[in-house]
Amino acid sequence: MPGIECFILPMSCEQDMSVTLESLAGSDAFDGVTIIPQDSFGATDTLRSIADAVKSEYLLVYTRPEPLVMGYMALDRIAGIAADTGADMLYADYYDQGEKHPLIDCQPGALRDDFDFGPLLVFRTRSFKRAVAGMVSDRKWGALYELRLSMKKIVHIREFLYSGIEPDRRKSGEKIFDYVDPKNRQVQMEMERICLGHLKRIGAYLEPEFKSALAVGTEQTESYPVEASVVIPVYNRVRTIEDAVRSALSQKCGFSFNIIVVDNRSTDGTTELLDALVQESGGRLLHIVPRQDGLGIGGCWNLAVYSEYCGKYAVQLDSDDVYSGPDTLSRIVSKFREEDCAMVIGSYQMTDFDMNPIPPGIIDHREWTPDNGRNNALRINGLGAPRAFCVPVLRRTGGFPNTSYGEDYAVGLRISREYRIGRIYDVLYCCRRWEGNSDAALSLEKVNANNFYKDWIRTCELEARRSGREG
């Protein structure tokens, strides 16, 4: 049986270390353990020291200082699967304080640097050494990310093979903005450089060359009733929808605009409230109730942008958020005209329900640059807000997928493949965080499903970019 050498961080106490060592030693595949004195496996020097030290056919890296307890014969199972599959890297589901912690498969589009492999990673030693030898830059945080991007065959073992404590027990809604927190900016810049190198190696990098969105507009024969439409999909938001609608109605513009609310058959009084607002809107508020069942947020967007009411530009407003001032709409439309964009994305301020600013504050996605934004978009999990679309381009590229998660991200990736996305780094939008947010406290199963879907979106886009496919 092939052997596995283990490299782990120091445990928090002597008893934890003895429990970990005992669980490792109870396996025929165990070839010894090395305690890594460094604080992190994210540094290139740490991986080089492992590459110099390892002698066995496989190596195991445990990335947390909390206790690790291997299941009965788990190392033997891992070694057997590694040999059978020829994997360069393996990871397995695990128990977290007695509860099952399932993981998802790693697709080609799983380019997120925060992809959850769990804390235990196993590598074929020759693959590990080859990858580390090829690292030409010294990393402080991203060495392990760079390493796994270079692994050709990654195998997910769908068995619960060990126990490890998850140290971050925040709710899903409290974690989703970590990657854009200003304090993590230097880390994100390093991850971006690593991802760009990977995209260039696999032939998926795009040069900053763009088609004209304005030209698409002149090709269309249909006319538009207004210059811009604010689109608000809504379901059961009686507490917030009036604030959103009045925020849109308050916009001061030198052009015509309307507000299209697609009410996905609300049952909490939202529908009746919208009917009342229509009466006082002077014809600027359109209230659409879908005839069909089964529409997600993307489907509601399609109803709006393919309707006879939609303007040349469609601008997003979520049903529990508000624009930060009366000039948001005019600034977005100006950006379309100035830069010949097919999509414009602004910046937003995080607030509580009562509009008080909360951490992490302003989310401006400054990692998006004209030269590199559409490449780095494959690494990050969102593009920012508010989002706005050139409707002729949006219709040409097929509209939105009928989902309620990732639908805007999918459209942004698709558009950025050919067209320029303009950015406004001033705050245009207030994003309210409250218990009613759809992502406030998701189960692990739902988080996994959402992440798998976005990885799949990236996989499709990655293949399209590699093949040079256009609309």
C-alpha positions in Angstrom: 0.0 0.0 0.0 1.3 3.5 -0.8 2.4 5.6 2.2 1.1 9.0 3.2 3.2 11.5 5.1 1.3 14.1 7.1 2.1 17.8 7.5 0.0 19.6 10.1 0.1 22.9 12.0 0.7 22.7 15.8 -2.4 21.8 17.7 -3.7 24.1 20.4 -2.8 21.8 23.3 -0.8 18.7 24.0 -3.9 16.5 24.4 -5.2 17.6 21.0 -1.9 16.7 19.4 -1.8 13.3 21.0 -5.4 12.5 19.8 -4.5 13.5 16.3 -1.3 11.5 16.3 -3.1 8.4 17.6 -5.7 8.6 14.9 -3.1 9.0 12.2 -0.9 6.2 13.5 -3.7 3.6 13.4 -3.3 3.1 9.6 -1.0 1.0 7.5 -0.6 3.9 5.1 0.7 6.3 7.7 4.3 7.2 7.0 5.0 9.8 9.7 4.0 13.3 10.6 5.8 16.7 10.5 4.6 19.6 12.5 4.8 22.8 10.4 6.2 25.7 12.5 4.8 28.3 10.1 1.5 30.0 10.7 0.0 29.2 7.3 0.2 26.9 4.2 -0.5 30.0 2.1 3.2 30.9 1.9 5.4 29.6 -0.9 8.3 28.9 1.5 6.1 26.6 3.5 5.2 24.5 0.5 8.9 24.4 -0.6 9.9 23.1 2.8 7.3 20.3 2.5 8.5 19.5 -1.0 12.1 19.2 0.3 11.1 17.0 3.3 8.5 14.5 1.9 9.7 11.1 0.9 6.5 9.1 0.6 4.3 8.6 -2.5 1.5 10.8 -1.1 1.4 13.7 1.4 -1.4 15.0 3.6 -1.8 18.7 4.5 -4.0 19.6 7.4 -4.5 23.4 7.4 -6.1 24.1 10.8 -4.6 24.2 14.3 -7.7 22.6 15.7 -7.8 18.8 16.4 -7.8 16.4 13.5 -9.2 12.9 14.1 -9.0 10.4 11.2 -11.8 7.8 10.9 -11.1 4.1 11.2 -8.8 3.1 8.3 -9.5 6.4 6.6 -5.8 6.9 5.5 -5.8 3.5 4.0 -9.0 4.4 2.1 -7.6 7.6 0.8 -4.4 5.8 -0.3 -6.4 3.2 -2.1 -8.6 5.7 -4.0 -5.5 7.8 -4.9 -3.8 4.7 -6.4 -7.0 3.6 -8.2 -7.9 7.0 -9.7 -4.4 8.4 -10.4 -5.4 11.6 -8.7 -3.0 14.4 -8.3 -5.1 15.8 -5.3 -7.9 14.4 -3.2 -10.2 15.8 -0.5 -13.1 14.2 1.4 -16.2 15.0 3.3 -15.9 15.2 7.1 -17.6 15.5 10.4 -17.7 18.9 12.2 -18.4 18.4 15.9 -20.4 15.3 15.1 -22.4 16.9 12.2 -21.9 15.9 8.6 -20.1 18.5 6.5 -20.5 17.5 2.9 -18.4 19.2 0.2 -19.0 19.8 -3.5 -17.1 18.5 -6.6 -14.3 20.7 -7.9 -15.2 21.7 -11.5 -12.9 23.4 -14.0 -14.8 26.6 -13.3 -14.2 26.3 -9.5 -11.7 29.2 -9.7 -12.8 30.8 -6.4 -9.8 31.1 -4.1 -12.2 30.3 -1.2 -13.5 27.0 -2.6 -14.2 24.7 0.3 -12.0 21.6 0.1 -12.2 21.1 3.9 -9.1 21.4 6.0 -7.5 18.1 4.8 -5.8 17.8 1.4 -3.9 14.9 0.0 -1.5 15.2 -2.9 0.5 12.8 -5.1 4.0 13.8 -4.1 5.5 14.0 -7.6 2.6 16.3 -8.7 3.1 18.4 -5.6 6.8 18.7 -6.1 6.4 19.5 -9.8 3.9 22.3 -9.0 6.0 23.8 -6.3 9.1 23.8 -8.5 7.1 25.7 -11.1 6.2 28.5 -8.7 8.3 31.5 -9.8 6.9 34.1 -7.4 6.9 34.1 -3.6 3.4 34.2 -2.2 2.4 35.3 1.2 -1.2 34.1 1.1 -2.0 32.3 -2.1 0.5 29.5 -2.5 -2.0 26.7 -1.7 -4.5 28.3 -4.2 -1.8 28.4 -6.9 -0.9 24.8 -6.1 -4.4 23.4 -6.5 -5.0 25.3 -9.7 -2.0 23.4 -11.2 -3.4 20.0 -10.2 -4.7 18.2 -13.3 -6.9 15.6 -11.6 -8.7 16.5 -8.4 -10.9 13.8 -6.8 -13.6 14.4 -4.3 -14.1 11.4 -2.0 -17.8 11.5 -1.1 -17.3 9.8 2.2 -17.0 11.2 5.7 -13.4 10.2 6.5 -12.3 12.4 9.4 -13.4 14.9 12.0 -12.3 18.5 12.1 -13.7 21.6 13.8 -14.9 24.5 11.6 -13.7 27.6 13.3 -15.9 30.1 11.4 -19.5 29.7 12.6 -20.9 32.9 11.3 -24.2 32.8 9.3 -24.0 32.7 5.5 -25.1 36.3 5.3 -22.2 37.4 7.5 -19.5 35.7 5.4 -20.5 36.6 1.8 -18.7 40.0 1.8 -15.4 38.8 3.2 -13.7 38.8 -0.2 -14.5 42.5 -0.8 -13.7 43.7 2.7 -11.1 46.5 2.3 -8.8 44.9 4.9 -8.4 41.9 2.6 -7.3 43.9 -0.4 -3.7 42.8 -0.5 -4.7 39.2 -0.3 -7.2 39.6 -3.1 -4.6 41.2 -5.3 -2.3 38.3 -4.9 -5.1 35.8 -5.6 -6.0 37.8 -8.7 -2.4 37.5 -10.1 -2.4 33.8 -9.5 -5.8 33.3 -11.3 -4.6 35.4 -14.3 -1.6 33.2 -14.7 -3.8 30.2 -14.7 -6.2 31.6 -17.3 -3.3 32.4 -19.6 -1.9 28.9 -19.2 -5.2 27.3 -20.2 -6.0 29.7 -23.0 -9.0 31.4 -21.3 -7.5 34.9 -20.8 -9.2 37.7 -22.7 -7.3 40.7 -24.0 -9.0 44.1 -23.4 -10.6 44.3 -26.8 -14.3 45.0 -26.9 -17.2 45.2 -29.4 -19.4 48.3 -29.6 -22.7 48.1 -27.6 -24.0 51.2 -29.3 -23.6 49.4 -32.7 -25.9 46.6 -31.4 -28.4 49.3 -30.5 -28.5 50.7 -34.0 -28.9 47.2 -35.5 -32.3 46.8 -33.7 -35.5 47.7 -35.4 -37.7 47.9 -32.3 -38.2 51.2 -30.6 -38.2 51.8 -26.8 -41.0 53.6 -24.9 -38.5 55.2 -22.5 -34.7 55.7 -22.3 -34.4 53.6 -19.1 -36.4 51.3 -16.9 -35.7 50.4 -13.3 -36.5 46.7 -12.9 -37.6 45.4 -9.5 -38.4 41.7 -9.1 -40.3 41.1 -5.9 -41.9 38.4 -3.8 -43.4 39.0 -0.4 -41.5 42.2 0.5 -44.4 44.3 1.9 -42.0 45.8 4.5 -39.5 47.1 2.0 -41.1 47.4 -1.5 -42.5 50.9 -1.0 -39.1 52.3 0.0 -37.6 50.7 -3.2 -40.3 52.1 -5.5 -40.2 55.6 -4.0 -36.4 55.6 -4.3 -36.8 54.9 -8.1 -39.6 57.4 -8.5 -37.5 60.1 -6.9 -34.8 59.9 -9.7 -34.1 63.2 -11.4 -33.2 62.7 -15.1 -33.0 64.6 -18.3 -34.6 61.6 -20.1 -37.8 59.5 -19.8 -37.8 56.5 -17.5 -40.2 54.1 -15.9 -40.2 51.5 -13.1 -41.2 47.9 -13.9 -42.0 45.8 -10.9 -42.4 42.1 -11.6 -44.5 40.8 -8.7 -44.0 37.0 -8.5 -47.4 36.4 -7.1 -46.8 37.8 -3.6 -49.1 36.6 -0.8 -48.2 39.1 2.0 -49.9 42.3 0.9 -47.1 43.3 -1.5 -49.5 43.1 -4.5 -52.1 45.3 -3.0 -49.5 47.9 -1.9 -48.1 48.0 -5.4 -51.5 48.5 -6.9 -51.9 51.6 -4.7 -48.5 52.9 -5.7 -49.4 52.5 -9.4 -52.3 54.9 -8.9 -50.2 57.7 -7.6 -47.2 57.2 -9.9 -48.5 59.1 -12.8 -48.0 56.2 -15.2 -44.4 55.7 -14.4 -44.8 52.5 -12.4 -45.8 49.3 -14.2 -46.9 46.4 -12.1 -46.5 43.0 -13.9 -47.8 39.8 -12.3 -46.6 36.6 -14.2 -49.2 34.3 -15.5 -46.9 31.3 -15.2 -45.6 29.5 -12.2 -42.0 28.6 -11.5 -40.3 31.9 -12.3 -37.1 32.6 -10.5 -35.6 36.1 -10.2 -34.0 35.6 -13.7 -37.3 34.7 -15.2 -38.9 37.8 -13.7 -36.1 39.9 -15.2 -36.8 38.4 -18.6 -40.5 39.3 -18.3 -39.4 42.9 -17.8 -36.7 43.3 -20.4 -38.6 41.5 -23.1 -41.8 43.4 -22.4 -43.2 46.3 -24.5 -42.6 48.6 -21.5 -38.8 48.2 -21.2 -36.5 51.0 -22.1 -33.1 50.9 -23.9 -31.4 50.5 -20.6 -32.6 48.3 -17.7 -31.3 49.2 -14.2 -31.5 46.8 -11.2 -33.0 47.6 -7.9 -33.6 44.9 -5.4 -37.0 45.0 -3.5 -35.4 45.6 -0.1 -32.8 48.2 -1.2 -32.8 51.8 -2.3 -30.8 54.1 -4.4 -28.4 56.4 -2.5 -29.6 59.6 -4.2 -31.8 61.0 -7.0 -28.9 61.0 -9.5 -28.2 57.3 -9.6 -30.2 56.6 -12.8 -28.8 59.6 -14.7 -25.2 58.7 -13.8 -25.6 55.1 -15.0 -27.1 56.1 -18.3 -24.3 58.7 -18.8 -21.7 55.9 -18.3 -23.4 53.8 -21.0 -23.1 56.7 -23.4 -19.6 57.8 -22.4 -17.9 54.4 -22.6 -20.0 52.5 -25.1 -20.7 49.8 -22.4 -23.1 46.9 -22.6 -23.4 46.8 -18.8 -22.7 49.2 -16.0 -22.0 48.3 -12.3 -21.9 50.8 -9.5 -20.9 50.7 -5.8 -23.0 50.3 -2.7 -23.0 51.0 1.0 -23.9 48.2 3.4 -26.6 49.3 5.9 -28.9 47.8 8.4 -32.7 47.9 8.0 -32.8 51.4 9.3 -30.2 52.6 6.8 -27.4 52.9 9.3 -24.0 52.0 7.8 -22.6 48.7 8.9 -19.3 46.8 8.2 -17.7 46.2 5.8 -19.0 49.6 4.6 -18.6 50.5 1.0 -18.4 47.7 -1.5 -16.8 49.1 -4.7 -15.1 46.1 -6.3 -12.0 48.1 -7.2 -10.4 44.9 -8.3 -12.3 45.5 -11.6 -10.0 47.3 -14.0 -10.6 48.0 -17.7 -7.8 45.6 -18.7 -8.5 42.8 -16.3 -12.0 43.0 -14.9 -13.6 40.4 -17.1 -10.8 37.9 -16.4 -10.9 38.4 -12.6 -14.7 38.1 -12.8 -14.1 34.3 -13.1 -12.5 34.2 -9.7 -14.8 36.3 -7.6 -18.3 35.4 -6.6 -20.1 38.6 -7.5 -19.8 41.7 -9.6 -21.3 44.5 -7.5 -24.5 46.6 -7.6 -26.5 48.3 -8.9 -26.2 46.5 -12.2 -27.6 47.9 -15.4 -27.8 46.5 -18.9 -28.0 47.7 -22.5 -31.2 46.0 -23.5 -30.4 45.3 -27.1 -27.2 43.5 -26.0 -29.1 41.7 -23.2 -31.7 40.4 -25.6 -29.1 39.4 -28.2 -27.1 37.3 -25.7 -30.2 35.4 -24.5 -31.3 37.2 -21.3 -31.2 35.7 -17.8 -31.2 32.1 -16.7 -34.4 31.3 -14.8 -32.8 31.0 -11.4 -32.9 32.9 -8.1 -29.2 32.8 -7.5 -26.3 33.7 -9.8 -28.6 34.9 -12.6 -27.0 38.3 -12.8 -23.5 36.9 -12.4 -24.1 34.6 -15.4 -25.3 37.5 -17.5 -22.3 39.6 -16.5 -19.8 36.9 -17.4 -21.6 36.4 -20.8 -21.6 40.1 -21.6 -18.1 40.7 -20.5 -16.9 38.0 -22.9 -17.5 40.5 -25.8 -18.4 43.9 -24.4 -17.1 46.5 -22.1 -18.5 46.7 -18.6 -18.4 50.2 -17.2 -17.8 50.8 -13.5 -18.8 53.7 -11.2 -16.9 53.6 -7.9 -19.0 56.1 -6.1 -21.8 54.8 -3.9 -25.1 54.7 -5.9 -27.0 52.1 -3.8 -27.8 51.2 -0.3 -27.8 47.5 0.4 -29.9 46.7 3.5 -29.0 43.7 5.5 -31.8 42.3 7.7 -33.3 39.0 8.7 -35.5 38.9 5.6 -32.5 38.8 3.1 -32.7 35.7 1.0 -29.1 34.8 1.9 -29.1 35.8 5.6 -28.9 32.3 7.1 -28.6 29.6 4.5 -28.2 25.9 5.4 -24.9 24.2 4.4 -26.8 22.2 1.7 -28.2 25.5 0.2 -24.7 27.1 0.3 -23.3 24.1 -1.4 -26.0 24.1 -4.1 -25.5 27.8 -4.7 -21.7 27.5 -4.9 -21.9 24.5 -7.2 -24.2 26.4 -9.6 -21.9 29.4 -9.8 -18.9 27.1 -10.4 -20.9 25.5 -13.2 -21.7 28.9 -14.7 -17.9 29.6 -14.6 -17.2 26.2 -16.1 -19.5 27.0 -19.1 -18.0 30.5 -19.5 -14.5 29.1 -19.2 -15.1 26.7 -22.1 -16.7 29.3 -24.2 -13.7 31.6 -23.8 -11.2 28.8 -24.5 -13.0 28.0 -27.7 -13.3 31.6 -28.7 -17.1 31.4 -29.0 -19.1 34.6 -29.5 -22.7 35.4 -29.7 
